[in-house]
Amino acid sequence: MPCYNSFMDDKYLNKNNSTIKYIGLNNSECINPVYYCQSKKVFLSADDVEKKKCLCKPTSDMISTKICQWLMTVDEFIKYEENRRKTTSAYDREYRARKRGKNG
């Protein structure tokens, strides 16, 4: 009997489902994204953050708690992505210009 992979269902992204805008936990769609996890590269709703306990991670001395260092709000993520695209496109333009100058 072949091994069944749960990611083969229609609700997961491995079926080339391009209509999903916000990828959440388990490769499913996040309905109400509030946070973004930079470590796992997924969007999280308030319920997901509460379930994963991202707002009360233990510190290294295990005495107190802190907010996860990888957690950011969706607004912060959008600003970060816009800034990253501007920086990357400027670098690409400079790189291509330098490459053309050497070849031409």
Legacy VTK file of the C-alpha trace (Angstrom):
# vtk DataFile Version 3.0
C-alpha trace
ASCII
DATASET POLYDATA
POINTS 104 float
0.000 0.000 0.000
1.555 3.334 -1.013
2.341 5.979 1.571
-0.188 8.819 1.466
1.178 12.308 1.838
-1.248 14.760 3.462
0.151 17.573 1.330
-1.483 16.083 -1.756
-4.945 17.357 -0.742
-6.522 20.225 -2.655
-6.242 22.594 0.293
-2.436 22.630 0.224
-0.118 24.549 -2.075
1.533 21.562 -3.716
-1.362 21.445 -6.188
-0.090 24.721 -7.760
-2.905 26.696 -6.181
-1.925 30.230 -7.168
-5.042 31.892 -5.731
-3.627 31.864 -2.180
-2.275 35.283 -1.247
-1.149 34.684 2.356
0.507 31.344 3.117
-0.174 30.226 6.672
0.672 27.230 8.802
0.815 23.805 7.108
0.930 25.431 3.644
-2.692 26.480 3.965
-4.233 29.901 3.432
-4.155 32.365 6.329
-7.584 33.991 6.471
-6.899 36.963 8.791
-3.149 37.649 8.732
-1.949 39.861 11.578
1.678 38.746 11.958
4.464 37.416 9.743
7.115 34.932 10.909
10.485 35.644 9.291
11.862 32.290 10.402
9.175 30.076 8.861
8.123 32.617 6.183
4.406 32.257 6.929
1.595 34.614 7.859
-0.087 34.077 11.228
-3.479 35.064 12.546
-4.031 36.095 16.156
-5.211 32.562 16.978
-2.077 31.042 15.418
0.173 33.335 17.450
-1.678 32.401 20.619
-1.478 28.690 19.773
2.271 28.864 18.996
2.898 31.138 22.032
4.979 33.566 19.974
4.263 36.469 22.328
5.625 34.691 25.409
8.763 32.774 24.437
11.082 31.963 27.377
14.342 33.873 27.647
17.692 32.094 27.625
17.858 32.062 31.437
14.338 30.517 31.552
13.205 33.056 34.152
11.088 35.458 32.139
9.434 35.630 28.725
9.777 37.816 25.643
8.229 38.268 22.199
9.716 36.046 19.505
12.494 37.824 17.616
11.207 36.621 14.226
7.665 37.950 14.650
6.598 41.126 12.852
3.255 42.658 11.958
1.942 42.511 8.400
2.349 46.299 8.002
6.012 46.068 9.031
6.488 43.202 6.580
4.970 45.184 3.679
7.287 48.147 4.388
10.246 45.761 4.664
9.435 44.132 1.326
9.045 47.496 -0.457
12.394 48.680 0.880
14.042 45.381 -0.071
12.707 45.581 -3.629
13.979 49.148 -4.061
17.424 48.196 -2.778
17.594 45.040 -4.888
16.445 46.753 -8.078
18.966 49.584 -7.599
21.732 47.035 -7.084
20.650 45.103 -10.181
20.706 48.253 -12.319
24.228 49.111 -11.140
25.418 45.551 -11.687
24.040 45.393 -15.221
25.532 48.795 -16.080
28.957 47.700 -14.836
28.687 44.461 -16.770
27.759 46.274 -19.988
30.670 48.657 -19.532
33.145 45.798 -19.298
31.763 43.992 -22.315
31.194 47.041 -24.505
LINES 1 105
104 0 1 2 3 4 5 6 7 8 9 10 11 12 13 14 15 16 17 18 19 20 21 22 23 24 25 26 27 28 29 30 31 32 33 34 35 36 37 38 39 40 41 42 43 44 45 46 47 48 49 50 51 52 53 54 55 56 57 58 59 60 61 62 63 64 65 66 67 68 69 70 71 72 73 74 75 76 77 78 79 80 81 82 83 84 85 86 87 88 89 90 91 92 93 94 95 96 97 98 99 100 101 102 103
